Amino acid sequence: MGKTDISIWYFNGLLLTAYGLMIGGYGIYELVRGQTAPVVLAHLHAPVWWGGGMLILGLFYCIRFAPGKRKPQPAHQGE
């Protein structure tokens, strides 16, 4: 079996995707229900924006740094 290196950015992408889904889902739930948290800038719907941004960034990292997508590096020859 060959050793597989997985980039830490892939795991960051997984976490950002999961948090983006949770936060964005809650924000959409707030919008549909019509009840938002009583904060000063509630009309901006921050959970929807933050959830969407985290989801997009997480998916980018997951796709960009997915295991097995890297091309093998040529072995360095001694000089």
mmCIF file of the N, C-alpha and C atoms, coordinates in Angstrom:
data_MODEL
# 
_entry.id   MODEL 
# 
loop_
_atom_site.group_PDB 
_atom_site.id 
_atom_site.type_symbol 
_atom_site.label_atom_id 
_atom_site.label_alt_id 
_atom_site.label_comp_id 
_atom_site.label_asym_id 
_atom_site.label_entity_id 
_atom_site.label_seq_id 
_atom_site.pdbx_PDB_ins_code 
_atom_site.Cartn_x 
_atom_site.Cartn_y 
_atom_site.Cartn_z 
_atom_site.occupancy 
_atom_site.B_iso_or_equiv 
_atom_site.pdbx_formal_charge 
_atom_site.auth_seq_id 
_atom_site.auth_comp_id 
_atom_site.auth_asym_id 
_atom_site.auth_atom_id 
_atom_site.pdbx_PDB_model_num 
ATOM 1   N N  . MET A 1 1  ? 0.833   -1.187 0.000  1.00 0.00 ? 1  MET A N  1 
ATOM 2   C CA . MET A 1 1  ? 0.000   0.000  0.000  1.00 0.00 ? 1  MET A CA 1 
ATOM 3   C C  . MET A 1 1  ? 0.870   1.240  0.000  1.00 0.00 ? 1  MET A C  1 
ATOM 4   N N  . GLY A 1 2  ? 0.456   2.214  -0.784 1.00 0.00 ? 2  GLY A N  1 
ATOM 5   C CA . GLY A 1 2  ? 1.188   3.462  -0.837 1.00 0.00 ? 2  GLY A CA 1 
ATOM 6   C C  . GLY A 1 2  ? 0.689   4.430  0.222  1.00 0.00 ? 2  GLY A C  1 
ATOM 7   N N  . LYS A 1 3  ? 1.578   5.279  0.659  1.00 0.00 ? 3  LYS A N  1 
ATOM 8   C CA . LYS A 1 3  ? 1.214   6.291  1.648  1.00 0.00 ? 3  LYS A CA 1 
ATOM 9   C C  . LYS A 1 3  ? 0.482   7.432  0.940  1.00 0.00 ? 3  LYS A C  1 
ATOM 10  N N  . THR A 1 4  ? -0.640  7.849  1.495  1.00 0.00 ? 4  THR A N  1 
ATOM 11  C CA . THR A 1 4  ? -1.422  8.934  0.909  1.00 0.00 ? 4  THR A CA 1 
ATOM 12  C C  . THR A 1 4  ? -1.343  10.142 1.822  1.00 0.00 ? 4  THR A C  1 
ATOM 13  N N  . ASP A 1 5  ? -0.904  11.262 1.268  1.00 0.00 ? 5  ASP A N  1 
ATOM 14  C CA . ASP A 1 5  ? -0.880  12.506 2.021  1.00 0.00 ? 5  ASP A CA 1 
ATOM 15  C C  . ASP A 1 5  ? -2.157  13.268 1.732  1.00 0.00 ? 5  ASP A C  1 
ATOM 16  N N  . ILE A 1 6  ? -2.839  13.678 2.806  1.00 0.00 ? 6  ILE A N  1 
ATOM 17  C CA . ILE A 1 6  ? -4.054  14.463 2.660  1.00 0.00 ? 6  ILE A CA 1 
ATOM 18  C C  . ILE A 1 6  ? -3.772  15.844 3.222  1.00 0.00 ? 6  ILE A C  1 
ATOM 19  N N  . SER A 1 7  ? -4.058  16.849 2.437  1.00 0.00 ? 7  SER A N  1 
ATOM 20  C CA . SER A 1 7  ? -3.793  18.225 2.825  1.00 0.00 ? 7  SER A CA 1 
ATOM 21  C C  . SER A 1 7  ? -4.719  18.657 3.961  1.00 0.00 ? 7  SER A C  1 
ATOM 22  N N  . ILE A 1 8  ? -4.195  19.458 4.871  1.00 0.00 ? 8  ILE A N  1 
ATOM 23  C CA . ILE A 1 8  ? -5.003  19.998 5.962  1.00 0.00 ? 8  ILE A CA 1 
ATOM 24  C C  . ILE A 1 8  ? -6.101  20.900 5.409  1.00 0.00 ? 8  ILE A C  1 
ATOM 25  N N  . TRP A 1 9  ? -5.890  21.491 4.251  1.00 0.00 ? 9  TRP A N  1 
ATOM 26  C CA . TRP A 1 9  ? -6.891  22.365 3.646  1.00 0.00 ? 9  TRP A CA 1 
ATOM 27  C C  . TRP A 1 9  ? -8.128  21.596 3.223  1.00 0.00 ? 9  TRP A C  1 
ATOM 28  N N  . TYR A 1 10 ? -7.983  20.321 2.942  1.00 0.00 ? 10 TYR A N  1 
ATOM 29  C CA . TYR A 1 10 ? -9.149  19.488 2.626  1.00 0.00 ? 10 TYR A CA 1 
ATOM 30  C C  . TYR A 1 10 ? -10.050 19.365 3.855  1.00 0.00 ? 10 TYR A C  1 
ATOM 31  N N  . PHE A 1 11 ? -9.445  19.135 5.020  1.00 0.00 ? 11 PHE A N  1 
ATOM 32  C CA . PHE A 1 11 ? -10.228 19.026 6.248  1.00 0.00 ? 11 PHE A CA 1 
ATOM 33  C C  . PHE A 1 11 ? -10.841 20.370 6.632  1.00 0.00 ? 11 PHE A C  1 
ATOM 34  N N  . ASN A 1 12 ? -10.113 21.450 6.397  1.00 0.00 ? 12 ASN A N  1 
ATOM 35  C CA . ASN A 1 12 ? -10.693 22.777 6.622  1.00 0.00 ? 12 ASN A CA 1 
ATOM 36  C C  . ASN A 1 12 ? -11.902 22.977 5.717  1.00 0.00 ? 12 ASN A C  1 
ATOM 37  N N  . GLY A 1 13 ? -11.804 22.524 4.486  1.00 0.00 ? 13 GLY A N  1 
ATOM 38  C CA . GLY A 1 13 ? -12.921 22.625 3.561  1.00 0.00 ? 13 GLY A CA 1 
ATOM 39  C C  . GLY A 1 13 ? -14.129 21.831 4.029  1.00 0.00 ? 13 GLY A C  1 
ATOM 40  N N  . LEU A 1 14 ? -13.882 20.634 4.576  1.00 0.00 ? 14 LEU A N  1 
ATOM 41  C CA . LEU A 1 14 ? -14.986 19.839 5.109  1.00 0.00 ? 14 LEU A CA 1 
ATOM 42  C C  . LEU A 1 14 ? -15.681 20.553 6.259  1.00 0.00 ? 14 LEU A C  1 
ATOM 43  N N  . LEU A 1 15 ? -14.890 21.125 7.160  1.00 0.00 ? 15 LEU A N  1 
ATOM 44  C CA . LEU A 1 15 ? -15.478 21.848 8.287  1.00 0.00 ? 15 LEU A CA 1 
ATOM 45  C C  . LEU A 1 15 ? -16.246 23.086 7.841  1.00 0.00 ? 15 LEU A C  1 
ATOM 46  N N  . LEU A 1 16 ? -15.666 23.860 6.937  1.00 0.00 ? 16 LEU A N  1 
ATOM 47  C CA . LEU A 1 16 ? -16.351 25.047 6.445  1.00 0.00 ? 16 LEU A CA 1 
ATOM 48  C C  . LEU A 1 16 ? -17.647 24.684 5.720  1.00 0.00 ? 16 LEU A C  1 
ATOM 49  N N  . THR A 1 17 ? -17.635 23.596 4.976  1.00 0.00 ? 17 THR A N  1 
ATOM 50  C CA . THR A 1 17 ? -18.838 23.153 4.283  1.00 0.00 ? 17 THR A CA 1 
ATOM 51  C C  . THR A 1 17 ? -19.917 22.757 5.288  1.00 0.00 ? 17 THR A C  1 
ATOM 52  N N  . ALA A 1 18 ? -19.531 21.992 6.302  1.00 0.00 ? 18 ALA A N  1 
ATOM 53  C CA . ALA A 1 18 ? -20.505 21.565 7.319  1.00 0.00 ? 18 ALA A CA 1 
ATOM 54  C C  . ALA A 1 18 ? -21.076 22.762 8.071  1.00 0.00 ? 18 ALA A C  1 
ATOM 55  N N  . TYR A 1 19 ? -20.205 23.678 8.518  1.00 0.00 ? 19 TYR A N  1 
ATOM 56  C CA . TYR A 1 19 ? -20.689 24.859 9.244  1.00 0.00 ? 19 TYR A CA 1 
ATOM 57  C C  . TYR A 1 19 ? -21.518 25.761 8.343  1.00 0.00 ? 19 TYR A C  1 
ATOM 58  N N  . GLY A 1 20 ? -21.118 25.886 7.088  1.00 0.00 ? 20 GLY A N  1 
ATOM 59  C CA . GLY A 1 20 ? -21.884 26.689 6.148  1.00 0.00 ? 20 GLY A CA 1 
ATOM 60  C C  . GLY A 1 20 ? -23.282 26.138 5.942  1.00 0.00 ? 20 GLY A C  1 
ATOM 61  N N  . LEU A 1 21 ? -23.392 24.815 5.847  1.00 0.00 ? 21 LEU A N  1 
ATOM 62  C CA . LEU A 1 21 ? -24.711 24.197 5.704  1.00 0.00 ? 21 LEU A CA 1 
ATOM 63  C C  . LEU A 1 21 ? -25.565 24.437 6.944  1.00 0.00 ? 21 LEU A C  1 
ATOM 64  N N  . MET A 1 22 ? -24.966 24.300 8.126  1.00 0.00 ? 22 MET A N  1 
ATOM 65  C CA . MET A 1 22 ? -25.730 24.487 9.363  1.00 0.00 ? 22 MET A CA 1 
ATOM 66  C C  . MET A 1 22 ? -26.165 25.939 9.550  1.00 0.00 ? 22 MET A C  1 
ATOM 67  N N  . ILE A 1 23 ? -25.236 26.868 9.392  1.00 0.00 ? 23 ILE A N  1 
ATOM 68  C CA . ILE A 1 23 ? -25.549 28.277 9.602  1.00 0.00 ? 23 ILE A CA 1 
ATOM 69  C C  . ILE A 1 23 ? -26.487 28.788 8.513  1.00 0.00 ? 23 ILE A C  1 
ATOM 70  N N  . GLY A 1 24 ? -26.205 28.438 7.275  1.00 0.00 ? 24 GLY A N  1 
ATOM 71  C CA . GLY A 1 24 ? -27.076 28.848 6.178  1.00 0.00 ? 24 GLY A CA 1 
ATOM 72  C C  . GLY A 1 24 ? -28.466 28.242 6.291  1.00 0.00 ? 24 GLY A C  1 
ATOM 73  N N  . GLY A 1 25 ? -28.531 26.982 6.702  1.00 0.00 ? 25 GLY A N  1 
ATOM 74  C CA . GLY A 1 25 ? -29.828 26.332 6.904  1.00 0.00 ? 25 GLY A CA 1 
ATOM 75  C C  . GLY A 1 25 ? -30.641 27.030 7.978  1.00 0.00 ? 25 GLY A C  1 
ATOM 76  N N  . TYR A 1 26 ? -29.984 27.405 9.072  1.00 0.00 ? 26 TYR A N  1 
ATOM 77  C CA . TYR A 1 26 ? -30.679 28.137 10.128 1.00 0.00 ? 26 TYR A CA 1 
ATOM 78  C C  . TYR A 1 26 ? -31.141 29.505 9.629  1.00 0.00 ? 26 TYR A C  1 
ATOM 79  N N  . GLY A 1 27 ? -30.310 30.182 8.857  1.00 0.00 ? 27 GLY A N  1 
ATOM 80  C CA . GLY A 1 27 ? -30.693 31.479 8.317  1.00 0.00 ? 27 GLY A CA 1 
ATOM 81  C C  . GLY A 1 27 ? -31.894 31.384 7.396  1.00 0.00 ? 27 GLY A C  1 
ATOM 82  N N  . ILE A 1 28 ? -31.930 30.356 6.558  1.00 0.00 ? 28 ILE A N  1 
ATOM 83  C CA . ILE A 1 28 ? -33.078 30.162 5.671  1.00 0.00 ? 28 ILE A CA 1 
ATOM 84  C C  . ILE A 1 28 ? -34.316 29.807 6.487  1.00 0.00 ? 28 ILE A C  1 
ATOM 85  N N  . TYR A 1 29 ? -34.138 29.006 7.525  1.00 0.00 ? 29 TYR A N  1 
ATOM 86  C CA . TYR A 1 29 ? -35.245 28.670 8.423  1.00 0.00 ? 29 TYR A CA 1 
ATOM 87  C C  . TYR A 1 29 ? -35.809 29.937 9.066  1.00 0.00 ? 29 TYR A C  1 
ATOM 88  N N  . GLU A 1 30 ? -34.923 30.836 9.499  1.00 0.00 ? 30 GLU A N  1 
ATOM 89  C CA . GLU A 1 30 ? -35.372 32.117 10.067 1.00 0.00 ? 30 GLU A CA 1 
ATOM 90  C C  . GLU A 1 30 ? -36.181 32.918 9.054  1.00 0.00 ? 30 GLU A C  1 
ATOM 91  N N  . LEU A 1 31 ? -35.694 32.977 7.819  1.00 0.00 ? 31 LEU A N  1 
ATOM 92  C CA . LEU A 1 31 ? -36.401 33.733 6.773  1.00 0.00 ? 31 LEU A CA 1 
ATOM 93  C C  . LEU A 1 31 ? -37.784 33.161 6.485  1.00 0.00 ? 31 LEU A C  1 
ATOM 94  N N  . VAL A 1 32 ? -37.877 31.839 6.368  1.00 0.00 ? 32 VAL A N  1 
ATOM 95  C CA . VAL A 1 32 ? -39.141 31.191 6.048  1.00 0.00 ? 32 VAL A CA 1 
ATOM 96  C C  . VAL A 1 32 ? -40.142 31.379 7.181  1.00 0.00 ? 32 VAL A C  1 
ATOM 97  N N  . ARG A 1 33 ? -39.659 31.248 8.404  1.00 0.00 ? 33 ARG A N  1 
ATOM 98  C CA . ARG A 1 33 ? -40.536 31.376 9.557  1.00 0.00 ? 33 ARG A CA 1 
ATOM 99  C C  . ARG A 1 33 ? -40.918 32.810 9.853  1.00 0.00 ? 33 ARG A C  1 
ATOM 100 N N  . GLY A 1 34 ? -40.111 33.744 9.428  1.00 0.00 ? 34 GLY A N  1 
ATOM 101 C CA . GLY A 1 34 ? -40.405 35.147 9.667  1.00 0.00 ? 34 GLY A CA 1 
ATOM 102 C C  . GLY A 1 34 ? -39.987 35.643 11.038 1.00 0.00 ? 34 GLY A C  1 
ATOM 103 N N  . GLN A 1 35 ? -39.295 34.814 11.793 1.00 0.00 ? 35 GLN A N  1 
ATOM 104 C CA . GLN A 1 35 ? -38.825 35.216 13.117 1.00 0.00 ? 35 GLN A CA 1 
ATOM 105 C C  . GLN A 1 35 ? -37.302 35.271 13.090 1.00 0.00 ? 35 GLN A C  1 
ATOM 106 N N  . THR A 1 36 ? -36.776 36.459 13.260 1.00 0.00 ? 36 THR A N  1 
ATOM 107 C CA . THR A 1 36 ? -35.327 36.607 13.320 1.00 0.00 ? 36 THR A CA 1 
ATOM 108 C C  . THR A 1 36 ? -34.925 36.963 14.737 1.00 0.00 ? 36 THR A C  1 
ATOM 109 N N  . ALA A 1 37 ? -33.681 36.711 15.051 1.00 0.00 ? 37 ALA A N  1 
ATOM 110 C CA . ALA A 1 37 ? -33.172 37.051 16.378 1.00 0.00 ? 37 ALA A CA 1 
ATOM 111 C C  . ALA A 1 37 ? -33.269 38.560 16.575 1.00 0.00 ? 37 ALA A C  1 
ATOM 112 N N  . PRO A 1 38 ? -33.601 39.019 17.792 1.00 0.00 ? 38 PRO A N  1 
ATOM 113 C CA . PRO A 1 38 ? -33.772 40.463 18.021 1.00 0.00 ? 38 PRO A CA 1 
ATOM 114 C C  . PRO A 1 38 ? -32.425 41.177 18.155 1.00 0.00 ? 38 PRO A C  1 
ATOM 115 N N  . VAL A 1 39 ? -31.771 41.402 17.034 1.00 0.00 ? 39 VAL A N  1 
ATOM 116 C CA . VAL A 1 39 ? -30.501 42.131 17.022 1.00 0.00 ? 39 VAL A CA 1 
ATOM 117 C C  . VAL A 1 39 ? -30.652 43.367 16.143 1.00 0.00 ? 39 VAL A C  1 
ATOM 118 N N  . VAL A 1 40 ? -29.729 44.298 16.267 1.00 0.00 ? 40 VAL A N  1 
ATOM 119 C CA . VAL A 1 40 ? -29.842 45.588 15.587 1.00 0.00 ? 40 VAL A CA 1 
ATOM 120 C C  . VAL A 1 40 ? -29.888 45.438 14.070 1.00 0.00 ? 40 VAL A C  1 
ATOM 121 N N  . LEU A 1 41 ? -29.047 44.605 13.497 1.00 0.00 ? 41 LEU A N  1 
ATOM 122 C CA . LEU A 1 41 ? -28.964 44.481 12.041 1.00 0.00 ? 41 LEU A CA 1 
ATOM 123 C C  . LEU A 1 41 ? -29.643 43.208 11.527 1.00 0.00 ? 41 LEU A C  1 
ATOM 124 N N  . ALA A 1 42 ? -30.753 42.829 12.136 1.00 0.00 ? 42 ALA A N  1 
ATOM 125 C CA . ALA A 1 42 ? -31.452 41.602 11.750 1.00 0.00 ? 42 ALA A CA 1 
ATOM 126 C C  . ALA A 1 42 ? -31.927 41.646 10.301 1.00 0.00 ? 42 ALA A C  1 
ATOM 127 N N  . HIS A 1 43 ? -32.184 42.830 9.789  1.00 0.00 ? 43 HIS A N  1 
ATOM 128 C CA . HIS A 1 43 ? -32.674 42.953 8.408  1.00 0.00 ? 43 HIS A CA 1 
ATOM 129 C C  . HIS A 1 43 ? -31.629 42.555 7.358  1.00 0.00 ? 43 HIS A C  1 
ATOM 130 N N  . LEU A 1 44 ? -30.377 42.407 7.774  1.00 0.00 ? 44 LEU A N  1 
ATOM 131 C CA . LEU A 1 44 ? -29.330 41.990 6.828  1.00 0.00 ? 44 LEU A CA 1 
ATOM 132 C C  . LEU A 1 44 ? -29.241 40.475 6.670  1.00 0.00 ? 44 LEU A C  1 
ATOM 133 N N  . HIS A 1 45 ? -29.877 39.728 7.551  1.00 0.00 ? 45 HIS A N  1 
ATOM 134 C CA . HIS A 1 45 ? -29.905 38.259 7.486  1.00 0.00 ? 45 HIS A CA 1 
ATOM 135 C C  . HIS A 1 45 ? -28.499 37.665 7.427  1.00 0.00 ? 45 HIS A C  1 
ATOM 136 N N  . ALA A 1 46 ? -27.704 37.994 8.420  1.00 0.00 ? 46 ALA A N  1 
ATOM 137 C CA . ALA A 1 46 ? -26.308 37.557 8.471  1.00 0.00 ? 46 ALA A CA 1 
ATOM 138 C C  . ALA A 1 46 ? -26.121 36.040 8.376  1.00 0.00 ? 46 ALA A C  1 
ATOM 139 N N  . PRO A 1 47 ? -26.960 35.215 9.020  1.00 0.00 ? 47 PRO A N  1 
ATOM 140 C CA . PRO A 1 47 ? -26.727 33.771 8.886  1.00 0.00 ? 47 PRO A CA 1 
ATOM 141 C C  . PRO A 1 47 ? -26.799 33.268 7.449  1.00 0.00 ? 47 PRO A C  1 
ATOM 142 N N  . VAL A 1 48 ? -27.649 33.867 6.647  1.00 0.00 ? 48 VAL A N  1 
ATOM 143 C CA . VAL A 1 48 ? -27.748 33.441 5.247  1.00 0.00 ? 48 VAL A CA 1 
ATOM 144 C C  . VAL A 1 48 ? -26.460 33.787 4.504  1.00 0.00 ? 48 VAL A C  1 
ATOM 145 N N  . TRP A 1 49 ? -25.971 35.008 4.702  1.00 0.00 ? 49 TRP A N  1 
ATOM 146 C CA . TRP A 1 49 ? -24.745 35.437 4.018  1.00 0.00 ? 49 TRP A CA 1 
ATOM 147 C C  . TRP A 1 49 ? -23.529 34.663 4.503  1.00 0.00 ? 49 TRP A C  1 
ATOM 148 N N  . TRP A 1 50 ? -23.363 34.546 5.828  1.00 0.00 ? 50 TRP A N  1 
ATOM 149 C CA . TRP A 1 50 ? -22.205 33.826 6.360  1.00 0.00 ? 50 TRP A CA 1 
ATOM 150 C C  . TRP A 1 50 ? -22.259 32.345 5.992  1.00 0.00 ? 50 TRP A C  1 
ATOM 151 N N  . GLY A 1 51 ? -23.448 31.762 6.088  1.00 0.00 ? 51 GLY A N  1 
ATOM 152 C CA . GLY A 1 51 ? -23.577 30.351 5.713  1.00 0.00 ? 51 GLY A CA 1 
ATOM 153 C C  . GLY A 1 51 ? -23.247 30.120 4.252  1.00 0.00 ? 51 GLY A C  1 
ATOM 154 N N  . GLY A 1 52 ? -23.734 30.994 3.387  1.00 0.00 ? 52 GLY A N  1 
ATOM 155 C CA . GLY A 1 52 ? -23.429 30.862 1.953  1.00 0.00 ? 52 GLY A CA 1 
ATOM 156 C C  . GLY A 1 52 ? -21.951 31.050 1.653  1.00 0.00 ? 52 GLY A C  1 
ATOM 157 N N  . GLY A 1 53 ? -21.355 32.045 2.296  1.00 0.00 ? 53 GLY A N  1 
ATOM 158 C CA . GLY A 1 53 ? -19.917 32.284 2.090  1.00 0.00 ? 53 GLY A CA 1 
ATOM 159 C C  . GLY A 1 53 ? -19.065 31.128 2.570  1.00 0.00 ? 53 GLY A C  1 
ATOM 160 N N  . MET A 1 54 ? -19.396 30.604 3.746  1.00 0.00 ? 54 MET A N  1 
ATOM 161 C CA . MET A 1 54 ? -18.640 29.464 4.273  1.00 0.00 ? 54 MET A CA 1 
ATOM 162 C C  . MET A 1 54 ? -18.837 28.229 3.410  1.00 0.00 ? 54 MET A C  1 
ATOM 163 N N  . LEU A 1 55 ? -20.045 28.037 2.914  1.00 0.00 ? 55 LEU A N  1 
ATOM 164 C CA . LEU A 1 55 ? -20.320 26.892 2.056  1.00 0.00 ? 55 LEU A CA 1 
ATOM 165 C C  . LEU A 1 55 ? -19.514 26.968 0.763  1.00 0.00 ? 55 LEU A C  1 
ATOM 166 N N  . ILE A 1 56 ? -19.489 28.125 0.141  1.00 0.00 ? 56 ILE A N  1 
ATOM 167 C CA . ILE A 1 56 ? -18.743 28.297 -1.114 1.00 0.00 ? 56 ILE A CA 1 
ATOM 168 C C  . ILE A 1 56 ? -17.246 28.092 -0.881 1.00 0.00 ? 56 ILE A C  1 
ATOM 169 N N  . LEU A 1 57 ? -16.706 28.701 0.173  1.00 0.00 ? 57 LEU A N  1 
ATOM 170 C CA . LEU A 1 57 ? -15.286 28.547 0.466  1.00 0.00 ? 57 LEU A CA 1 
ATOM 171 C C  . LEU A 1 57 ? -14.947 27.099 0.818  1.00 0.00 ? 57 LEU A C  1 
ATOM 172 N N  . GLY A 1 58 ? -15.807 26.463 1.598  1.00 0.00 ? 58 GLY A N  1 
ATOM 173 C CA . GLY A 1 58 ? -15.577 25.065 1.956  1.00 0.00 ? 58 GLY A CA 1 
ATOM 174 C C  . GLY A 1 58 ? -15.591 24.142 0.762  1.00 0.00 ? 58 GLY A C  1 
ATOM 175 N N  . LEU A 1 59 ? -16.550 24.348 -0.139 1.00 0.00 ? 59 LEU A N  1 
ATOM 176 C CA . LEU A 1 59 ? -16.594 23.516 -1.343 1.00 0.00 ? 59 LEU A CA 1 
ATOM 177 C C  . LEU A 1 59 ? -15.374 23.749 -2.234 1.00 0.00 ? 59 LEU A C  1 
ATOM 178 N N  . PHE A 1 60 ? -14.917 25.009 -2.306 1.00 0.00 ? 60 PHE A N  1 
ATOM 179 C CA . PHE A 1 60 ? -13.711 25.298 -3.081 1.00 0.00 ? 60 PHE A CA 1 
ATOM 180 C C  . PHE A 1 60 ? -12.520 24.516 -2.518 1.00 0.00 ? 60 PHE A C  1 
ATOM 181 N N  . TYR A 1 61 ? -12.337 24.562 -1.197 1.00 0.00 ? 61 TYR A N  1 
ATOM 182 C CA . TYR A 1 61 ? -11.214 23.840 -0.580 1.00 0.00 ? 61 TYR A CA 1 
ATOM 183 C C  . TYR A 1 61 ? -11.360 22.331 -0.772 1.00 0.00 ? 61 TYR A C  1 
ATOM 184 N N  . CYS A 1 62 ? -12.573 21.807 -0.638 1.00 0.00 ? 62 CYS A N  1 
ATOM 185 C CA . CYS A 1 62 ? -12.780 20.368 -0.806 1.00 0.00 ? 62 CYS A CA 1 
ATOM 186 C C  . CYS A 1 62 ? -12.446 19.909 -2.220 1.00 0.00 ? 62 CYS A C  1 
ATOM 187 N N  . ILE A 1 63 ? -12.837 20.709 -3.201 1.00 0.00 ? 63 ILE A N  1 
ATOM 188 C CA . ILE A 1 63 ? -12.568 20.340 -4.586 1.00 0.00 ? 63 ILE A CA 1 
ATOM 189 C C  . ILE A 1 63 ? -11.096 20.543 -4.932 1.00 0.00 ? 63 ILE A C  1 
ATOM 190 N N  . ARG A 1 64 ? -10.547 21.674 -4.512 1.00 0.00 ? 64 ARG A N  1 
ATOM 191 C CA . ARG A 1 64 ? -9.162  22.013 -4.862 1.00 0.00 ? 64 ARG A CA 1 
ATOM 192 C C  . ARG A 1 64 ? -8.146  21.078 -4.219 1.00 0.00 ? 64 ARG A C  1 
ATOM 193 N N  . PHE A 1 65 ? -8.389  20.679 -2.967 1.00 0.00 ? 65 PHE A N  1 
ATOM 194 C CA . PHE A 1 65 ? -7.416  19.876 -2.233 1.00 0.00 ? 65 PHE A CA 1 
ATOM 195 C C  . PHE A 1 65 ? -7.912  18.461 -1.966 1.00 0.00 ? 65 PHE A C  1 
ATOM 196 N N  . ALA A 1 66 ? -8.788  17.947 -2.814 1.00 0.00 ? 66 ALA A N  1 
ATOM 197 C CA . ALA A 1 66 ? -9.316  16.596 -2.637 1.00 0.00 ? 66 ALA A CA 1 
ATOM 198 C C  . ALA A 1 66 ? -8.187  15.568 -2.718 1.00 0.00 ? 66 ALA A C  1 
ATOM 199 N N  . PRO A 1 67 ? -8.247  14.527 -1.883 1.00 0.00 ? 67 PRO A N  1 
ATOM 200 C CA . PRO A 1 67 ? -7.207  13.485 -1.941 1.00 0.00 ? 67 PRO A CA 1 
ATOM 201 C C  . PRO A 1 67 ? -7.187  12.816 -3.310 1.00 0.00 ? 67 PRO A C  1 
ATOM 202 N N  . GLY A 1 68 ? -5.995  12.579 -3.794 1.00 0.00 ? 68 GLY A N  1 
ATOM 203 C CA . GLY A 1 68 ? -5.838  11.899 -5.071 1.00 0.00 ? 68 GLY A CA 1 
ATOM 204 C C  . GLY A 1 68 ? -5.845  12.816 -6.274 1.00 0.00 ? 68 GLY A C  1 
ATOM 205 N N  . LYS A 1 69 ? -6.054  14.111 -6.075 1.00 0.00 ? 69 LYS A N  1 
ATOM 206 C CA . LYS A 1 69 ? -6.062  15.039 -7.207 1.00 0.00 ? 69 LYS A CA 1 
ATOM 207 C C  . LYS A 1 69 ? -4.673  15.560 -7.539 1.00 0.00 ? 69 LYS A C  1 
ATOM 208 N N  . ARG A 1 70 ? -3.754  15.415 -6.624 1.00 0.00 ? 70 ARG A N  1 
ATOM 209 C CA . ARG A 1 70 ? -2.403  15.928 -6.869 1.00 0.00 ? 70 ARG A CA 1 
ATOM 210 C C  . ARG A 1 70 ? -1.654  15.023 -7.822 1.00 0.00 ? 70 ARG A C  1 
ATOM 211 N N  . LYS A 1 71 ? -0.855  15.634 -8.651 1.00 0.00 ? 71 LYS A N  1 
ATOM 212 C CA . LYS A 1 71 ? 0.029   14.864 -9.510 1.00 0.00 ? 71 LYS A CA 1 
ATOM 213 C C  . LYS A 1 71 ? 1.278   14.519 -8.699 1.00 0.00 ? 71 LYS A C  1 
ATOM 214 N N  . PRO A 1 72 ? 1.785   13.326 -8.852 1.00 0.00 ? 72 PRO A N  1 
ATOM 215 C CA . PRO A 1 72 ? 2.993   12.969 -8.089 1.00 0.00 ? 72 PRO A CA 1 
ATOM 216 C C  . PRO A 1 72 ? 4.175   13.846 -8.496 1.00 0.00 ? 72 PRO A C  1 
ATOM 217 N N  . GLN A 1 73 ? 4.911   14.261 -7.501 1.00 0.00 ? 73 GLN A N  1 
ATOM 218 C CA . GLN A 1 73 ? 6.099   15.063 -7.727 1.00 0.00 ? 73 GLN A CA 1 
ATOM 219 C C  . GLN A 1 73 ? 7.249   14.165 -8.150 1.00 0.00 ? 73 GLN A C  1 
ATOM 220 N N  . PRO A 1 74 ? 8.046   14.585 -9.128 1.00 0.00 ? 74 PRO A N  1 
ATOM 221 C CA . PRO A 1 74 ? 9.208   13.765 -9.504 1.00 0.00 ? 74 PRO A CA 1 
ATOM 222 C C  . PRO A 1 74 ? 10.208  13.726 -8.367 1.00 0.00 ? 74 PRO A C  1 
ATOM 223 N N  . ALA A 1 75 ? 10.860  12.590 -8.230 1.00 0.00 ? 75 ALA A N  1 
ATOM 224 C CA . ALA A 1 75 ? 11.852  12.433 -7.170 1.00 0.00 ? 75 ALA A CA 1 
ATOM 225 C C  . ALA A 1 75 ? 13.033  13.364 -7.427 1.00 0.00 ? 75 ALA A C  1 
ATOM 226 N N  . HIS A 1 76 ? 13.505  13.993 -6.367 1.00 0.00 ? 76 HIS A N  1 
ATOM 227 C CA . HIS A 1 76 ? 14.623  14.922 -6.479 1.00 0.00 ? 76 HIS A CA 1 
ATOM 228 C C  . HIS A 1 76 ? 15.920  14.126 -6.614 1.00 0.00 ? 76 HIS A C  1 
ATOM 229 N N  . GLN A 1 77 ? 16.675  14.442 -7.655 1.00 0.00 ? 77 GLN A N  1 
ATOM 230 C CA . GLN A 1 77 ? 17.950  13.763 -7.889 1.00 0.00 ? 77 GLN A CA 1 
ATOM 231 C C  . GLN A 1 77 ? 19.054  14.512 -7.174 1.00 0.00 ? 77 GLN A C  1 
ATOM 232 N N  . GLY A 1 78 ? 19.965  13.789 -6.585 1.00 0.00 ? 78 GLY A N  1 
ATOM 233 C CA . GLY A 1 78 ? 21.116  14.409 -5.914 1.00 0.00 ? 78 GLY A CA 1 
ATOM 234 C C  . GLY A 1 78 ? 21.988  15.163 -6.906 1.00 0.00 ? 78 GLY A C  1 
ATOM 235 N N  . GLU A 1 79 ? 22.646  16.177 -6.418 1.00 0.00 ? 79 GLU A N  1 
ATOM 236 C CA . GLU A 1 79 ? 23.469  16.987 -7.321 1.00 0.00 ? 79 GLU A CA 1 
ATOM 237 C C  . GLU A 1 79 ? 24.908  16.585 -7.255 1.00 0.00 ? 79 GLU A C  1 
# 
